[in-house]
Amino acid sequence: MRTTQFNADDVLIVGGGLAGLFCALKLVPRPVTVITAAPIGEGASTAWAQGGIAAAVAEGDTPEAHARDTIAAGAGLVDEAIALAMAREAPDRIRDLLAYGVPFDKDLEGRLTVGREAAHSARRIVHVRGDQAGAAIMAALVAAVRKAPSIRVLEGHVAEELLIEDRRVAGVQVRGADGLLMNVPARAVVLASGGLGHLYAVTTNPTEARGHGMAIAARAGAVMADPEFVQFHPTAIDIGRDPAPLATEAIRGEGATLVNGAGERFMLKIHPDAELAPRDIVARAVFAELQARRGAFLDARGAIPNFAQRFPGVTASCRSAGIDPTRDLIPVAPAAHYHMGGVATDANGRTSLDGLWAAGEVASTGAHGANRLASNSLLEAVVYAARIAEDIGQLPSPKSVRFVEAPLGATPAVTSDPAREQALRRLMSSHVGVIRDREGMRRALAEIAGIERKWSRIPQLRNMATAALLITAGALQREESRGGHYRSDYPNADPAPAKRTFLTLDDARAIAASVTPARRAVA
Ligand SMILES: Cc1cc2nc3c(=O)[nH]c(=O)nc-3n(C[C@H](O)[C@H](O)[C@H](O)COP(=O)(O)OP(=O)(O)OC[C@H]3O[C@@H](n4cnc5c(N)ncnc54)[C@H](O)[C@@H]3O)c2cc1C
């Protein structure tokens, strides 16, 4: 049996996207281990962000205005104090990123240039070379992390379980790149494992975004918040690629329309702004056309001069499927894009479990409510990663380093079951996706609970099922439509004061048990 040495006084960060790497850098010189499922810089939504980061850095803009826009987008569920504090810290975090080497676009006088995005009342999105923000941020942070001797990165390592000792989180059970299991002890564990788009059949997220962080925290007893709120992007390019490439909103902004297979421009009868209606409304309309088997297409033919020069990424994706956007319709489908819910945290990023913090998309801080304002997610990741580093920094520093031998388990188990994972994703898209109703969700919940029970020995599948169970239980309980959560049987918002959802895995299982007539075998 081989062993690996771990410093038991380490901080262990699960995830190497923006939240994880920023937290690790802020903790320098404290010893930190970062584990990432994919090679560092890959397998992270951060690297794919095209817009940028929202921050009130332009003349005339204020954090108060930024917070107001955030609160309006969140459909009654944003924690207002959290949104305001996040907006106030944004300029400092942008300065941190500049110091780590992120080349945000500047004007000739050296001032940051800012762009405008939907539902922002001011120009406040800092970006890099147009749509390269995510890739540039990751490149700069990866380089900074590689130079920091106090940060150790374990790539290709997957967290499967939290270790609990004396009722606090004491480390993580990790599957190494060789498929073997090890227990990694830590004084503080930071979950920064990103979102869960891959619980759905069509998503814009990398494959690593499959809800693991939420599942392992929930199984250890942590409280989840607002799991039912998933944001769907209305126009992923539907050419059978997984993940699906995005047809950016800018294409509709430039005049492309949405049509069904019969050539009907279906948005005209749904919203006065037609294709430029809010994201969730367009996503529902596209979904309805697909459900009715009429098809949904983006029609950019003749609408946009120099299409290939202006949208090279979209053009390349289309061409790879034999589609010429200047002559052909582009097939589109709504895609799971961002998770507003997650592991509930306080203003320091602490979860309900001692020893466990959460930052980035895996966390639910209250900043997004029922719907995220564009470009607030990268901001939330850096704001909370910095706060967590400060909070952990107040733990007494280790006087001496305690090395623990972590034995590497002998037998690699079967870790995934692609066919059942696909079936679960289709189930979520059909019944817990863009349009939901009681009957569909009850059926889905019973089936998901069965998968979670029956396939608990296959860690990837089990963690996906656990995360799916939490979303579905939260969605079934919310008998209204609000933000990213739309129910055809409750199409309006409840007029009573809006409340966030807080639930544990035991709560979710109890809800599942109440809809499951009897234990039945699940194929
Ligand atoms: C196409 C696209 C465009 C976007 N554009 C924008 C934008 O312009 N502005 C904006 O604000 N937001 C945008 N977002 C959202 C934003 O990118 C994400 O919310 C944000 O990057 C999340 O950062 P994170 O660090 O929490 O997670 P990620 O960057 O996804 O990183 C998660 C990390 O955790 C690792 N991981 C996952 N599971 C495990 C496990 N079990 N064990 C070990 N490691 C694990 C992953 O490999 C990865 O390293 C976009 C998202 C997408 C998909």
PDBQT file of the ligand as one rigid body, heavy atoms in Angstrom, charges set to zero:
ROOT
HETATM    1  C1  LIG A 601     -20.511  29.690 -20.719  1.00  0.00    +0.000 C 
HETATM    2  C2  LIG A 601     -20.583  30.491 -19.424  1.00  0.00    +0.000 A 
HETATM    3  C3  LIG A 601     -20.466  31.873 -19.446  1.00  0.00    +0.000 A 
HETATM    4  C4  LIG A 601     -20.529  32.622 -18.251  1.00  0.00    +0.000 A 
HETATM    5  N1  LIG A 601     -20.345  33.982 -18.279  1.00  0.00    +0.000 NA
HETATM    6  C5  LIG A 601     -20.297  34.670 -17.110  1.00  0.00    +0.000 A 
HETATM    7  C6  LIG A 601     -19.977  36.056 -17.078  1.00  0.00    +0.000 A 
HETATM    8  O1  LIG A 601     -19.700  36.668 -18.121  1.00  0.00    +0.000 OA
HETATM    9  N2  LIG A 601     -19.957  36.710 -15.884  1.00  0.00    +0.000 N 
HETATM   10  C7  LIG A 601     -20.237  36.064 -14.706  1.00  0.00    +0.000 A 
HETATM   11  O2  LIG A 601     -20.207  36.704 -13.643  1.00  0.00    +0.000 OA
HETATM   12  N3  LIG A 601     -20.520  34.750 -14.699  1.00  0.00    +0.000 NA
HETATM   13  C8  LIG A 601     -20.547  34.040 -15.864  1.00  0.00    +0.000 A 
HETATM   14  N4  LIG A 601     -20.815  32.694 -15.828  1.00  0.00    +0.000 N 
HETATM   15  C9  LIG A 601     -20.962  32.031 -14.530  1.00  0.00    +0.000 C 
HETATM   16  C10 LIG A 601     -19.589  31.927 -13.851  1.00  0.00    +0.000 C 
HETATM   17  O3  LIG A 601     -18.623  31.594 -14.826  1.00  0.00    +0.000 OA
HETATM   18  C11 LIG A 601     -19.574  30.875 -12.741  1.00  0.00    +0.000 C 
HETATM   19  O4  LIG A 601     -20.653  31.035 -11.894  1.00  0.00    +0.000 OA
HETATM   20  C12 LIG A 601     -18.275  31.011 -11.921  1.00  0.00    +0.000 C 
HETATM   21  O5  LIG A 601     -17.173  30.946 -12.783  1.00  0.00    +0.000 OA
HETATM   22  C13 LIG A 601     -18.194  29.929 -10.878  1.00  0.00    +0.000 C 
HETATM   23  O6  LIG A 601     -16.893  29.946 -10.318  1.00  0.00    +0.000 OA
HETATM   24  P1  LIG A 601     -16.511  28.809  -9.268  1.00  0.00    +0.000 P 
HETATM   25  O7  LIG A 601     -15.105  29.022  -8.878  1.00  0.00    +0.000 OA
HETATM   26  O8  LIG A 601     -17.544  28.731  -8.216  1.00  0.00    +0.000 OA
HETATM   27  O9  LIG A 601     -16.675  27.450 -10.102  1.00  0.00    +0.000 OA
HETATM   28  P2  LIG A 601     -15.848  26.916 -11.383  1.00  0.00    +0.000 P 
HETATM   29  O10 LIG A 601     -15.120  27.987 -12.075  1.00  0.00    +0.000 OA
HETATM   30  O11 LIG A 601     -16.816  26.097 -12.189  1.00  0.00    +0.000 OA
HETATM   31  O12 LIG A 601     -14.789  25.942 -10.712  1.00  0.00    +0.000 OA
HETATM   32  C14 LIG A 601     -15.196  24.761 -10.051  1.00  0.00    +0.000 C 
HETATM   33  C15 LIG A 601     -13.977  23.906  -9.776  1.00  0.00    +0.000 C 
HETATM   34  O13 LIG A 601     -14.336  22.794  -8.957  1.00  0.00    +0.000 OA
HETATM   35  C16 LIG A 601     -13.825  21.586  -9.526  1.00  0.00    +0.000 C 
HETATM   36  N5  LIG A 601     -14.666  20.481  -9.040  1.00  0.00    +0.000 N 
HETATM   37  C17 LIG A 601     -15.974  20.236  -9.249  1.00  0.00    +0.000 A 
HETATM   38  N6  LIG A 601     -16.360  19.151  -8.558  1.00  0.00    +0.000 NA
HETATM   39  C18 LIG A 601     -15.260  18.705  -7.880  1.00  0.00    +0.000 A 
HETATM   40  C19 LIG A 601     -15.003  17.615  -6.993  1.00  0.00    +0.000 A 
HETATM   41  N7  LIG A 601     -15.972  16.756  -6.620  1.00  0.00    +0.000 N 
HETATM   42  N8  LIG A 601     -13.752  17.464  -6.502  1.00  0.00    +0.000 NA
HETATM   43  C20 LIG A 601     -12.749  18.316  -6.853  1.00  0.00    +0.000 A 
HETATM   44  N9  LIG A 601     -12.936  19.371  -7.676  1.00  0.00    +0.000 NA
HETATM   45  C21 LIG A 601     -14.180  19.552  -8.180  1.00  0.00    +0.000 A 
HETATM   46  C22 LIG A 601     -13.854  21.854 -11.019  1.00  0.00    +0.000 C 
HETATM   47  O14 LIG A 601     -12.999  20.978 -11.724  1.00  0.00    +0.000 OA
HETATM   48  C23 LIG A 601     -13.332  23.305 -11.026  1.00  0.00    +0.000 C 
HETATM   49  O15 LIG A 601     -11.942  23.329 -10.847  1.00  0.00    +0.000 OA
HETATM   50  C24 LIG A 601     -20.758  31.949 -17.026  1.00  0.00    +0.000 A 
HETATM   51  C25 LIG A 601     -20.882  30.555 -16.990  1.00  0.00    +0.000 A 
HETATM   52  C26 LIG A 601     -20.791  29.823 -18.186  1.00  0.00    +0.000 A 
HETATM   53  C27 LIG A 601     -20.906  28.323 -18.122  1.00  0.00    +0.000 C 
ENDROOT
TORSDOF 0
